[in-house]
Amino acid sequence: FFFSSRRRHTRCSGVSWARRCVQETDCMDCLDRTNVGQSVIARYFLHKILQKAKVLPNKDQIGPFEKFPEELERSFRETWTLNADVMSILYTGTPALKTDFTKTGERTKLGALMDSRNSITRYVINNFFDAYRQNCIDLISGKLDPKIISYRKPCLLYTSPSPRDS
């Protein structure tokens, strides 16, 4: 889901502008699609910030895929791809899916092949290795009481790969 809230800020002397909105997104069931959505939101707000700072020219309409100047565009895409991989490894044990699109703006055959590999790896991790991680999450969230419910044991031991290990 997407959440947006606005709070009133009093203008302090010497402050030309302040944050008035918080944009939050959260959806672990569709992690990779959420990342693409978040990149569009981040792109929009970065355009607005850079326009406000007079780094970019003002435009009335900013498209969802409006490009930055070449060097900033490359840096934005690489940073967002790395962010996607790190977040995905934390939650799934594999790098993010669809990073070929995030990085280049186009889907590629190699990207689809890597997504297939990562999806199969996620399936194996979730079904054979993830019990320990799920027990930890359940314990922290209060869903697991070790005095009442016995914990699940992992079938095999597994070490998560680092981003772009492949």
CYANA upper distance limits for C-alpha pairs under 8 A (distance plus 0.5 A):
  1 PHE  CA     25 THR  CA      6.32
  1 PHE  CA     26 ASP  CA      6.35
  1 PHE  CA     27 CYS  CA      6.85
  2 PHE  CA     23 GLN  CA      7.90
  2 PHE  CA     24 GLU  CA      6.55
  2 PHE  CA     25 THR  CA      5.22
  2 PHE  CA     26 ASP  CA      7.49
  3 PHE  CA     23 GLN  CA      6.39
  3 PHE  CA     24 GLU  CA      5.69
  3 PHE  CA     25 THR  CA      6.76
  4 SER  CA     21 CYS  CA      7.23
  4 SER  CA     22 VAL  CA      6.21
  4 SER  CA     23 GLN  CA      5.27
  4 SER  CA     24 GLU  CA      6.97
  5 SER  CA     21 CYS  CA      6.10
  5 SER  CA     22 VAL  CA      6.12
  5 SER  CA     23 GLN  CA      7.55
  6 ARG  CA     20 ARG  CA      6.10
  6 ARG  CA     21 CYS  CA      5.14
  6 ARG  CA     22 VAL  CA      7.33
  7 ARG  CA     20 ARG  CA      6.27
  7 ARG  CA     21 CYS  CA      7.26
  8 ARG  CA     20 ARG  CA      7.29
  9 HIS  CA     18 ALA  CA      8.08
  9 HIS  CA     20 ARG  CA      7.44
 11 ARG  CA     15 VAL  CA      7.30
 11 ARG  CA     17 TRP  CA      8.33
 11 ARG  CA     18 ALA  CA      8.46
 25 THR  CA     34 THR  CA      7.98
 25 THR  CA     38 GLN  CA      7.68
 26 ASP  CA     34 THR  CA      7.93
 27 CYS  CA     31 LEU  CA      6.62
 27 CYS  CA     34 THR  CA      6.99
 30 CYS  CA     34 THR  CA      6.57
 31 LEU  CA     35 ASN  CA      6.79
 31 LEU  CA     88 SER  CA      7.71
 32 ASP  CA     36 VAL  CA      7.11
 32 ASP  CA     84 ALA  CA      8.19
 32 ASP  CA     88 SER  CA      8.25
 32 ASP  CA     96 ALA  CA      6.72
 32 ASP  CA     97 LEU  CA      6.32
 32 ASP  CA     98 LYS  CA      7.59
 33 ARG  CA     37 GLY  CA      6.85
 34 THR  CA     38 GLN  CA      6.50
 35 ASN  CA     39 SER  CA      6.62
 35 ASN  CA     84 ALA  CA      6.93
 36 VAL  CA     40 VAL  CA      7.07
 36 VAL  CA    102 THR  CA      7.46
 37 GLY  CA     41 ILE  CA      7.00
 38 GLN  CA     42 ALA  CA      6.49
 39 SER  CA     43 ARG  CA      6.44
 39 SER  CA     80 TRP  CA      7.48
 40 VAL  CA     44 TYR  CA      6.75
 40 VAL  CA     64 PRO  CA      6.23
 40 VAL  CA     65 PHE  CA      7.24
 41 ILE  CA     45 PHE  CA      6.81
 41 ILE  CA     64 PRO  CA      8.22
 42 ALA  CA     46 LEU  CA      6.46
 43 ARG  CA     47 HIS  CA      6.66
 43 ARG  CA     64 PRO  CA      7.96
 43 ARG  CA     65 PHE  CA      8.05
 43 ARG  CA     66 GLU  CA      8.29
 44 TYR  CA     48 LYS  CA      6.90
 44 TYR  CA     62 ILE  CA      7.43
 44 TYR  CA     63 GLY  CA      8.27
 44 TYR  CA     64 PRO  CA      7.05
 44 TYR  CA     66 GLU  CA      8.45
 45 PHE  CA     49 ILE  CA      6.61
 46 LEU  CA     50 LEU  CA      6.57
 47 HIS  CA     51 GLN  CA      6.56
 47 HIS  CA     56 LEU  CA      8.01
 47 HIS  CA     62 ILE  CA      8.29
 47 HIS  CA     68 PHE  CA      8.33
 48 LYS  CA     52 LYS  CA      6.58
 49 ILE  CA     53 ALA  CA      6.68
 50 LEU  CA     54 LYS  CA      6.59
 50 LEU  CA     55 VAL  CA      5.61
 50 LEU  CA     56 LEU  CA      6.03
 51 GLN  CA     55 VAL  CA      6.30
 51 GLN  CA     56 LEU  CA      5.24
 51 GLN  CA     57 PRO  CA      6.32
 51 GLN  CA     58 ASN  CA      5.94
 52 LYS  CA     58 ASN  CA      8.35
 54 LYS  CA     58 ASN  CA      8.24
 62 ILE  CA     66 GLU  CA      6.80
 67 LYS  CA     73 GLU  CA      6.89
 68 PHE  CA     72 LEU  CA      6.39
 68 PHE  CA     73 GLU  CA      5.38
 69 PRO  CA     73 GLU  CA      6.41
 70 GLU  CA     74 ARG  CA      6.76
 71 GLU  CA     75 SER  CA      6.73
 72 LEU  CA     76 PHE  CA      6.43
 73 GLU  CA     77 ARG  CA      6.67
 74 ARG  CA     78 GLU  CA      6.66
 74 ARG  CA    103 LYS  CA      8.46
 75 SER  CA     79 THR  CA      6.49
 76 PHE  CA     80 TRP  CA      6.52
 77 ARG  CA     81 THR  CA      6.55
 77 ARG  CA    102 THR  CA      6.74
 77 ARG  CA    103 LYS  CA      5.43
 77 ARG  CA    104 THR  CA      7.96
 78 GLU  CA     82 LEU  CA      6.73
 78 GLU  CA    103 LYS  CA      6.51
 79 THR  CA     83 ASN  CA      6.67
 80 TRP  CA     84 ALA  CA      6.62
 80 TRP  CA    102 THR  CA      7.82
 80 TRP  CA    103 LYS  CA      8.33
 81 THR  CA     85 ASP  CA      6.78
 81 THR  CA     99 THR  CA      6.41
 81 THR  CA    102 THR  CA      6.63
 81 THR  CA    103 LYS  CA      6.59
 82 LEU  CA     86 VAL  CA      6.71
 82 LEU  CA    163 PRO  CA      8.01
 83 ASN  CA     87 MET  CA      6.65
 84 ALA  CA     88 SER  CA      6.47
 84 ALA  CA     95 PRO  CA      7.99
 84 ALA  CA     96 ALA  CA      6.14
 84 ALA  CA     99 THR  CA      8.15
 85 ASP  CA     89 ILE  CA      6.54
 85 ASP  CA     94 THR  CA      8.09
 85 ASP  CA     95 PRO  CA      4.94
 85 ASP  CA     96 ALA  CA      5.23
 85 ASP  CA    163 PRO  CA      6.24
 85 ASP  CA    164 ARG  CA      8.19
 86 VAL  CA     90 LEU  CA      6.82
 86 VAL  CA     95 PRO  CA      7.49
 86 VAL  CA     96 ALA  CA      8.44
 86 VAL  CA    163 PRO  CA      6.84
 87 MET  CA     91 TYR  CA      6.98
 87 MET  CA     96 ALA  CA      8.32
 88 SER  CA     92 THR  CA      6.04
 88 SER  CA     93 GLY  CA      7.28
 88 SER  CA     94 THR  CA      6.71
 88 SER  CA     95 PRO  CA      6.05
 88 SER  CA     96 ALA  CA      5.65
 89 ILE  CA     93 GLY  CA      4.72
 89 ILE  CA     94 THR  CA      5.22
 89 ILE  CA     95 PRO  CA      5.90
 89 ILE  CA     96 ALA  CA      7.84
 89 ILE  CA    160 SER  CA      7.81
 89 ILE  CA    161 PRO  CA      8.14
 89 ILE  CA    162 SER  CA      8.04
 89 ILE  CA    163 PRO  CA      7.73
 92 THR  CA    122 ARG  CA      6.77
 92 THR  CA    125 ILE  CA      8.39
 92 THR  CA    126 ASN  CA      8.40
 93 GLY  CA    122 ARG  CA      7.34
 93 GLY  CA    125 ILE  CA      7.81
 93 GLY  CA    160 SER  CA      5.70
 93 GLY  CA    161 PRO  CA      7.38
 94 THR  CA    118 ASN  CA      6.55
 94 THR  CA    121 THR  CA      7.68
 94 THR  CA    122 ARG  CA      7.12
 94 THR  CA    160 SER  CA      7.60
 94 THR  CA    161 PRO  CA      7.15
 94 THR  CA    163 PRO  CA      8.26
 95 PRO  CA    118 ASN  CA      7.56
 95 PRO  CA    162 SER  CA      8.45
 95 PRO  CA    163 PRO  CA      6.30
 95 PRO  CA    164 ARG  CA      7.28
 96 ALA  CA    118 ASN  CA      8.42
 97 LEU  CA    114 MET  CA      8.34
 97 LEU  CA    115 ASP  CA      5.72
 97 LEU  CA    118 ASN  CA      7.75
 98 LYS  CA    102 THR  CA      7.13
 98 LYS  CA    107 ARG  CA      7.92
 98 LYS  CA    111 GLY  CA      7.17
 98 LYS  CA    112 ALA  CA      7.99
 98 LYS  CA    115 ASP  CA      7.20
 99 THR  CA    103 LYS  CA      6.34
 99 THR  CA    111 GLY  CA      7.84
100 ASP  CA    104 THR  CA      6.38
100 ASP  CA    105 GLY  CA      7.73
100 ASP  CA    106 GLU  CA      7.12
100 ASP  CA    107 ARG  CA      6.44
100 ASP  CA    108 THR  CA      7.20
100 ASP  CA    111 GLY  CA      5.90
101 PHE  CA    105 GLY  CA      4.95
101 PHE  CA    106 GLU  CA      5.11
101 PHE  CA    107 ARG  CA      5.58
101 PHE  CA    108 THR  CA      8.29
102 THR  CA    106 GLU  CA      8.32
107 ARG  CA    111 GLY  CA      7.02
107 ARG  CA    112 ALA  CA      7.84
108 THR  CA    112 ALA  CA      6.79
109 LYS  CA    113 LEU  CA      6.68
110 LEU  CA    114 MET  CA      6.66
111 GLY  CA    115 ASP  CA      6.59
112 ALA  CA    116 SER  CA      6.72
113 LEU  CA    117 ARG  CA      6.87
114 MET  CA    118 ASN  CA      6.64
115 ASP  CA    119 SER  CA      6.45
116 SER  CA    120 ILE  CA      6.72
117 ARG  CA    121 THR  CA      6.70
118 ASN  CA    122 ARG  CA      6.56
119 SER  CA    123 TYR  CA      6.74
120 ILE  CA    124 VAL  CA      6.86
121 THR  CA    125 ILE  CA      6.62
122 ARG  CA    126 ASN  CA      6.43
123 TYR  CA    127 ASN  CA      6.62
124 VAL  CA    128 PHE  CA      6.26
124 VAL  CA    129 PHE  CA      7.82
125 ILE  CA    129 PHE  CA      5.36
125 ILE  CA    130 ASP  CA      6.26
125 ILE  CA    158 TYR  CA      8.49
126 ASN  CA    130 ASP  CA      5.56
126 ASN  CA    131 ALA  CA      8.41
128 PHE  CA    154 PRO  CA      6.85
128 PHE  CA    155 CYS  CA      5.79
128 PHE  CA    156 LEU  CA      6.92
129 PHE  CA    154 PRO  CA      5.62
129 PHE  CA    155 CYS  CA      6.49
129 PHE  CA    156 LEU  CA      6.18
129 PHE  CA    157 LEU  CA      6.86
129 PHE  CA    158 TYR  CA      6.78
130 ASP  CA    134 GLN  CA      6.66
130 ASP  CA    154 PRO  CA      6.95
131 ALA  CA    135 ASN  CA      6.51
131 ALA  CA    152 ARG  CA      6.10
131 ALA  CA    153 LYS  CA      6.36
131 ALA  CA    154 PRO  CA      5.45
132 TYR  CA    136 CYS  CA      6.80
132 TYR  CA    152 ARG  CA      7.58
132 TYR  CA    153 LYS  CA      7.11
132 TYR  CA    154 PRO  CA      6.66
133 ARG  CA    137 ILE  CA      6.85
134 GLN  CA    138 ASP  CA      6.52
135 ASN  CA    139 LEU  CA      6.48
135 ASN  CA    144 LEU  CA      7.72
135 ASN  CA    151 TYR  CA      6.88
135 ASN  CA    152 ARG  CA      7.45
136 CYS  CA    140 ILE  CA      6.68
137 ILE  CA    141 SER  CA      6.55
138 ASP  CA    142 GLY  CA      6.52
138 ASP  CA    143 LYS  CA      5.33
138 ASP  CA    144 LEU  CA      5.61
139 LEU  CA    143 LYS  CA      6.49
139 LEU  CA    144 LEU  CA      5.22
139 LEU  CA    145 ASP  CA      7.23
139 LEU  CA    146 PRO  CA      8.46
140 ILE  CA    144 LEU  CA      8.50
144 LEU  CA    149 ILE  CA      6.97
144 LEU  CA    151 TYR  CA      8.37
145 ASP  CA    149 ILE  CA      6.26
146 PRO  CA    150 SER  CA      6.53
146 PRO  CA    151 TYR  CA      7.54
161 PRO  CA    165 ASP  CA      6.73
